[in-house]
């Protein structure tokens, strides 16, 4: 038995060693050698009869959320949803999986990231990759041509040129400002400008989308690396790549738009001129919305998804320079979107073109940023919304506590009590401090005689006698909850 335990420990240690090598991105040969050692140890261990082992873990790419983390999620969602409602949006929902053919061919090189499901009753299904393609399918199925909708901070749709696009950018700025997660910049571009630029630079039509995917990596790697991928992996001529480099390394504001409208090469492209004209109008609206200083026209922004047809945008958080004179760096995308006017027509039997524009908020990344900030500040996060704890000052008052908490629940008050017959008052008060409950309604023998409840503020420890019939109104007033009609 001791020998087997020692062997199990060796297997565990070797397993950790292999995982460490993978995380360190060690050479394939070294990893293969260590995996072989692990398999050899497992073979020596043999099956453990009578004991079935399995690893307790969440599937790759998923995670659990603790009560504290869920409280953070809810606060973030409250900000996001209230912003969309403020802009007149309504909500729908779509299935978590779609017919595989619905999703196929809409995401370019990202299509390889789609999760396929097993054959279900003759239907080939895949988990949805985003909410935009399922939304386009929903519009076509329901013959809708006019809807302004959110799906937990995801998609918007409208008609007149650049007004809804400008509103989407305004919403992104409102959300990121409200969430207080740091300075940010929203990059904008237009797929028509990109396609026009590729054409005048000499990119073959068949390579537009794959070169677009390479350009989209410029926020993560250097231009030299992107150029090498274009030339060595995708077969683009070096001189064509150099011409692209002259454009995609430019960024600025409306002045850059005006400059490119006069560009001798780019002005030869009708597509590019249309895109630049729309961006010029977009910047007018952004100025009226008061957010032009948060927007940067960035020719390297490409957004690799195939369905975008016009304006595209991406919000990045900015890292404050360490040394004076250093350039402000982007540290990660937290929101993105764009116009996809041709997507609904791909599902509509008559091929109707429905203009669409949308935005998506990277809530998982925002959650992690908010969590890190709260941990750094050592800020306490409430995991419940309990307004008051019903407590007793003496023994044998369980019935009175139960009657009072029932009255509070019936009046819509969020209330708790400890599940002991005779809890000590000190324990009840400590529970309130730990859970962040702001008020304690204390029942004692004298209070029962006088027809009052002692209401205690946990933060200030101030106590006041409140007539029982006035208790609900007083709790609502103190916790800023509107009175129910």
Order of alpha helices (4+ residues) and beta strands (2+ residues): alpha-alpha-alpha-beta-beta-alpha-beta-alpha-beta-alpha-beta-alpha-alpha-alpha-alpha-beta-alpha-alpha-beta-beta-beta-beta-alpha-beta-alpha-beta-alpha-beta-alpha-beta-beta-alpha
